[in-house]
Amino acid sequence: MSEAETRLGDSEALNELKALRSSIDNIDAALVHMLAERFKCTQKVGVLKATNDLPPADPAREKIQIERLRQLASDAHLDPDFAEKFLNFIVREVIRHHEAIAAEAGN
Ligand SMILES: C=C(O[C@@H]1C=C(C(=O)O)C=C[C@H]1O)C(=O)O
């Protein structure tokens, strides 16, 4: 237990902190599972691209995704810039995987 938690003692604040952290842990677990499913799909897209001589990145598709995600974020009161950065972070990793799959296929 951290110093701050010790200081909170057996209080309502500590109980609330624990409950919130329990929800955060559940959400983090859901995020990991959702990302794992997304990467399963993108790996398959990578194989499709490599076998059909398509480039690893598709900037036109990314532009549409970013616009859509920014709107969704805005509607959900999430910072659209953060949502865009988050998507770009994931997409960069996906493209890296696609490049590796293409190289493996000898493209
Ligand atoms: C998955 C794809 O490949 C890349 C990765 C994307 C993604 O992770 O959403 C989107 C576009 C592409 O740059 C795709 O073309 O659909």
The ligand as a Gaussian input file, in Angstrom:
#p B3LYP/6-31G(d) Opt

LIG

0 1
 C       -5.062000      -2.732000     -41.625000
 C       -4.687000      -2.058000     -42.718000
 O       -3.370000      -1.629000     -42.925000
 C       -2.858000      -0.416000     -42.373000
 C       -3.269000      -0.312000     -40.967000
 C       -4.477000       0.243000     -40.631000
 C       -5.087000       0.002000     -39.292000
 O       -4.396000      -0.494000     -38.391000
 O       -6.288000       0.303000     -39.121000
 C       -5.140000       1.035000     -41.575000
 C       -4.625000       1.277000     -42.804000
 C       -3.320000       0.740000     -43.251000
 O       -2.335000       1.776000     -43.274000
 C       -5.624000      -1.782000     -43.812000
 O       -5.181000      -1.382000     -44.899000
 O       -6.833000      -1.962000     -43.618000

